[in-house]
């Protein structure tokens, strides 16, 4: 098996190098799977947590906000551990007696805001895709800061006044769906 330095792993993650990603999965996934399965999870849960951790690390690398002060393995395991603890808390499973098979570091403060942002986005996406296609398109263009006049032209809408009214209705519908979601109430407590 090819081995990579920490720098090569971080660079490979940043550039989405398939060889590096394959190496990370082969070398570190079994450790995470063992931890998740030992602590009330399944192989599928372990895959989800591992993938989510890699996405978080990728985002931190892209933002240049990852300050690695330990081995990559320790950092990855620590992120996975936090993510799994959050999943267990959502399921109302106690996390005070976790079985750990690796050394981990306390990094909650470093990634807590990023986790919250990711969960807010996931909640938004969940409800955005349930909107009617015209609402999705209006809101998508509006969020891209496309001028109302252009949006009206693109969507073959004659009146900008009607478009503004429609945008308001779509936004209200999305907001209500999000606010009525049980995850929204839980996230409110976390924010």
C-alpha positions in Angstrom: 0.0 0.0 0.0 1.3 3.5 -0.9 1.7 5.8 2.1 1.2 9.6 2.0 2.6 12.3 4.2 0.1 14.5 6.1 0.8 17.3 3.7 0.1 15.0 0.7 -3.1 13.8 2.3 -4.3 17.4 2.9 -3.3 18.5 -0.6 -5.0 15.4 -2.0 -8.2 16.1 -0.1 -8.1 19.8 -1.2 -7.8 18.7 -4.9 -10.1 15.7 -4.6 -7.3 13.3 -5.7 -8.9 9.9 -6.1 -5.7 8.0 -5.1 -5.5 10.0 -1.8 -9.2 9.5 -1.1 -8.9 5.8 -1.7 -5.9 5.6 0.6 -7.8 7.5 3.3 -10.8 5.1 3.0 -8.6 2.0 3.1 -6.4 3.2 6.0 -8.9 5.0 8.2 -12.4 3.9 7.5 -12.1 0.6 9.4 -11.1 2.5 12.5 -14.2 4.7 12.2 -16.5 1.8 11.3 -15.3 -0.1 14.5 -16.1 3.0 16.6 -19.5 3.6 15.2 -20.6 -0.1 15.2 -19.3 -0.5 18.8 -21.5 2.5 19.8 -25.0 1.6 18.5 -24.4 2.2 14.8 -24.3 0.3 11.6 -21.9 0.0 8.7 -24.1 2.5 6.8 -24.0 4.9 9.7 -20.2 4.6 9.7 -20.1 5.4 5.9 -22.3 8.4 6.4 -20.2 9.8 9.3 -16.9 9.2 7.5 -18.2 10.9 4.3 -19.5 13.8 6.4 -16.2 14.2 8.2 -14.3 14.3 4.9 -16.6 17.0 3.6 -16.1 19.0 6.7 -12.3 18.7 6.5 -12.5 19.5 2.7 -14.4 22.7 3.5 -12.0 23.7 6.2 -9.1 23.1 3.8 -10.7 25.2 1.1 -11.3 28.0 3.6 -7.7 27.7 4.9 -9.1 27.3 8.4 -7.7 23.9 9.2 -4.9 24.1 11.7 -3.7 20.6 12.1 -1.9 20.2 15.4 -2.0 16.4 15.6 -1.8 13.4 13.3 -4.3 13.3 10.5 -5.7 10.0 11.8 -6.4 11.6 15.2 -8.0 14.6 13.7 -10.2 12.6 11.3 -11.2 10.2 14.1 -12.0 13.2 16.4 -14.3 14.8 13.7 -16.0 11.4 13.1 -16.4 11.0 16.9 -18.1 14.4 17.2 -20.4 13.7 14.3 -21.4 10.3 15.7 -22.1 11.7 19.1 -24.4 14.3 17.5 -26.2 11.5 15.6 -26.6 9.6 18.8 -28.0 12.6 20.6 -30.5 13.1 17.8 -31.6 9.5 18.5 -31.7 10.2 22.3 -29.0 7.7 22.9 -26.6 8.5 25.8 -23.1 9.4 24.7 -21.3 9.4 28.1 -20.2 5.7 27.9 -18.8 5.6 24.4 -16.3 2.9 23.5 -13.2 4.5 21.9 -10.6 2.6 20.0 -8.4 5.5 19.2 -6.9 8.6 20.7 -9.0 11.7 20.0 -8.7 15.4 20.7 -11.3 18.0 21.8 -12.1 20.0 18.6 -15.8 20.7 19.1 -15.2 24.5 19.2 -13.3 24.4 16.0 -16.0 22.7 14.0 -19.2 23.4 15.9 -20.2 26.4 13.7 -19.3 24.5 10.5 -21.5 21.6 11.7 -24.4 23.9 12.5 -24.1 25.6 9.1 -24.0 22.3 7.3 -27.1 21.1 9.2 -28.9 24.4 8.4 -28.0 24.0 4.7 -29.2 20.4 4.7 -32.5 21.5 6.2 -32.9 24.2 3.6 -32.1 21.8 0.7 -34.5 19.2 2.1 -37.4 21.7 1.8 -36.2 23.7 -1.2 -36.5 20.6 -3.5 -40.1 20.1 -2.4 -41.1 23.5 -3.8 -42.7 23.7 -7.2 -40.2 24.0 -10.0 -41.1 27.7 -10.8 -40.5 28.6 -7.1 -37.2 26.9 -7.1 -36.1 28.7 -10.2 -37.3 32.1 -9.0 -35.5 31.7 -5.6 -32.4 30.3 -7.2 -32.1 33.3 -9.6 -33.0 35.7 -6.8 -30.2 34.2 -4.6 -27.8 34.6 -7.5 -28.7 38.3 -7.3 -30.1 38.3 -10.9 -32.0 41.5 -11.4 -35.9 41.2 -11.3 -36.1 42.4 -14.9 -33.8 39.6 -16.1 -35.6 37.0 -14.0 -38.9 38.1 -15.6 -37.4 37.7 -19.1 -35.9 34.3 -18.4 -39.1 33.0 -17.0 -41.4 34.7 -19.5 -43.2 36.6 -16.9 -44.8 39.9 -18.2 -45.0 41.7 -14.9 -42.2 42.4 -12.4 -44.9 43.1 -9.9 -46.3 39.6 -10.3 -42.8 38.2 -10.0 -42.1 40.0 -6.8 -45.4 38.7 -5.4 -44.5 35.2 -6.5 -41.0 35.4 -5.0 -42.5 36.5 -1.7 -45.0 33.6 -1.8 -42.3 31.1 -2.6 -40.0 32.4 0.1 -42.9 32.3 2.7 -43.8 28.7 1.7 -40.1 27.6 2.1 -39.8 29.4 5.4 -43.0 27.8 6.8 -41.9 24.3 5.7 -38.5 24.8 7.3 -40.0 26.2 10.5 -42.5 23.3 10.8 -39.7 20.7 10.5 -38.9 19.0 13.8 -35.2 19.4 13.0 -35.6 23.2 12.8 -36.7 23.3 16.4 -33.8 21.2 17.5 -31.4 23.3 15.5 -32.8 26.4 17.0 -31.7 25.1 20.4 -28.2 24.4 19.1 -27.8 27.9 17.5 
